[in-house]
Amino acid sequence: MAEEKTDGSSAAAATGGGAPTVKSIFIYPIKSCKGISVSKAPLSPTGFVWDRHWMVISSKGRGSTQRVEPKLALVQVELPLEAFSFDWQPNNSSYLVVRAPGMAELKVSLTKPGLRSDGVSIWDWSGSALDEGDKAAKWFTDFLGKPSRLVRFNEESETRPTDPKYATGFNVKFPDAFPYLLISEPSLDAVNEQLKEPVSIYRFRPNIYVSGCEPFAEDLWKQIKINGLTFQGVMLCPRCKVPTINQEDGTQGNEPTKTMMKFRSSKVLEVDTTTTQFKGRVYLGQMLVCEDKTNLGKIVSVGDIIDVEKVFPSYADVAV
């Protein structure tokens, strides 16, 4: 793929003339459940600390998401504030707290469980995971109305590589594909201008939410720096049905995808989908990896300036 280094003028063009900044940071401890907004987030080799560490699985061990279980949108999670400090270690009174309408509060110990579930799978990956026990399993079984269990990624025995077609040498826990998803506020605003009823950023589930750039500028960000950390843009994010699910009540409609097909489809953007399974999707956001693999002690904070170092020349050069 072609790429170009930016100088001062081209960087300004790529960002709209100003300095984009981190507006919000979101962590999603349990895959497909509500996120947590934090003011700063430490990095780990697989993404932000605590991001997608847990996943709900079906009786067959398959990862459950809002695509098939939209009620997961109603599940709120809470972690201790100190859990986002470096070198913090959980003790017997440290919990992941889980809440949902009509359900009693569930407390999941942050100390590692001794149980294990084998045959856990998500997309093309399968392996074993730490099992959070029968109490958590009953809670999610009762809430979803079908046999379910809560598992934690077992980083001591398992690795889950990113797709080498896009990024080689990186690992994740339970996100769909890559460690980070970045979306800008101007992009969301541009989408909402086309909708009869605006939608919130929560439907798109970014990790890094950015302000101070032109709408969709992030589509062409090939390399950026945040607080001295180098991130590579590896793929435009093809949106599934999750953005059509109301995150307040778990109901599904056809927006914003129906409207976005008019101006954010692969055909309209003229991106090359001949070698992917994402033909006909709409796109919003850029998926990232962090090149600084030895990032212990590094954080991204709200207010950090984003330095756009390289941009793709056009959408024809962007991976999808």
Beta strands, then each sheet from edge to edge (+ up, - down):
strand 1: 4-5
strand 2: 21-27
strand 3: 36-38
strand 4: 40-44
strand 5: 47-48
strand 6: 54-58
strand 7: 76-78
strand 8: 95-99
strand 9: 106-109
strand 10: 115-122
strand 11: 125-131
strand 12: 148-153
strand 13: 180-184
strand 14: 208-211
strand 15: 221-226
strand 16: 229-239
strand 17: 282-290
strand 18: 299-301
strand 19: 306-311
sheet 1: 1+ 19- 15+ 16- 17+ 13- 14- 2+ 3-
sheet 2: 5+ 4- 18+
sheet 3: 6+ 12- 11+ 10-
sheet 4: 7+ 8- 9+
end
